[in-house]
């Protein structure tokens, strides 16, 4: 499911509604056991991505939600080519914790440069994991034409107890 937005502040709530409708459809029409936790986490990721698009990228953005195995891929394309920086955890910092939270609740987080702008993607597990290991915290940054498909974010950007590429 994809939805295009012009870039107004009201569209943050609309994007969350699109995500909720997508997950409700998976639950009701496809009989997938989408957990309440997953519903909340996908809405949180959508909210963070769309808020960042509104704050840092002028103009339109595109939200895409896709079922990929046991995860929902949440992707937002925007017009800003600058890749985001995930700051190290700092309980004294006021604000700018959004991507830190996204990487904590997601199975993976990727950023891809596009010919125009960038695309951020997070995979959120849609069913509860009985073992409790819901996220492997893989973080990838990439640009078009890269042979390896991405570069891992240095661990210092993720905080002292997190490593990029852990699977």
ZATIRO-262385 format. One record per residue (C-alpha): y, z negated, x negated; residue in three letters. Coordinates in pm, whole numbers, plus 50000, padded with zeros to 5 digits. Example, Ala and Ser with C-alpha at 12.3 -4.5 7.8 and 13.67 -1.06 7.14 Angstrom:
# ZATIRO-262385
495504922048770ala;498944928648633ser;
This chain:
# ZATIRO-262385
500005000050000unk;503445008849869unk;506935001949997unk;510215015449861unk;513374994349876unk;517025003149819unk;517764971049631unk;519514947149870unk;519084909249866unk;517484908850213unk;514624930050080unk;513164900949881unk;511924885650206unk;510864919850335unk;508764925250021unk;507014891750076unk;506294902650435unk;504744935150308unk;502484914750078unk;501524890950360unk;500704920550589unk;498574936850317unk;496554904950261unk;496244898250634unk;494854933450676unk;492284926450402unk;491294894450585unk;491244906850943unk;490424943850925unk;488184944150616unk;486654909250653unk;487474899050295unk;487704861350243unk;491274861550111unk;492064825150039unk;495224807550153unk;495884800549783unk;495754837749708unk;498114845249999unk;500644820849855unk;500234832249494unk;500604869249578unk;503754861649779unk;505074840949486unk;504434869249237unk;506054894849470unk;509054872049513unk;509474866949136unk;509084904049055unk;511454915549329unk;514024888749247unk;513974900248882unk;514324936648990unk;517354927249202unk;518864905948927unk;518344928248623unk;517894964048749unk;520504982648951unk;519285003249242unk;515975009049412unk;512574994349340unk;509015001949449unk;506434975449541unk;502754985249523unk;499814963349625unk;496264974049548unk;492864957949577unk;491144959849238unk;487764942749246unk;488344905449287unk;492104907649236unk;495164921249408unk;497334941449170unk;501014935049243unk;503254961149081unk;507014965649093unk;508774995548942unk;512504992648879unk;515225012448701unk;515804988648406unk;514055001048087unk;514474967547904unk;511154948947893unk;511244912948014unk;510734884047775unk;508424855547868unk;510094825047724unk;508124796647568unk;507634767147798unk;510664744447785unk;510854716548044unk;514514711047949unk;515524747048033unk;517144751748373unk;515964784348529unk;514274815148380unk;510754801648443unk;509714829848679unk;507514850348444unk;506104818348296unk;504934809448647unk;503664844848714unk;501504844648400unk;500174810148491unk;498954820848837unk;497794856148748unk;494604869348598unk;496694893648394unk;500304904548346unk;501364938348213unk;504654956348156unk;504774994048113unk;507785015048017unk;508115044748248unk;510075077048195unk;512715059648405unk;512695021648405unk;509604999948382unk;506674987748588unk;505484951548589unk;501964944248713unk;500184911348778unk;496614907548904unk;496054877749132unk;492514867649228unk;492144870749608unk;489214847149648unk;488864811849521unk;486834807749203unk;484294779449234unk;484464773548858unk;488244769948872unk;488964795548597unk;491184818848800unk;493374833248527unk;492634846648182unk;496354851548106unk;496124886147948unk;499634899247878unk;500264935347776unk;503484954447703unk;503344992247670unk;505315024447652unk;504285059947753unk;502235077747490unk;500845047047315unk;497355053847187unk;496095018247232unk;497705014147575unk;499724983347494unk;500784956947251unk;499964920547300unk;502764895747334unk;502924871047045unk;501594836847142unk;504994821447065unk;506404839347370unk;503764823447592unk;504114787747478unk;502144765147247unk;498894763147443unk;498654799247565unk;497504830347384unk;497974866447476unk;494914887747528unk;492574858347597unk;489714870247816unk;
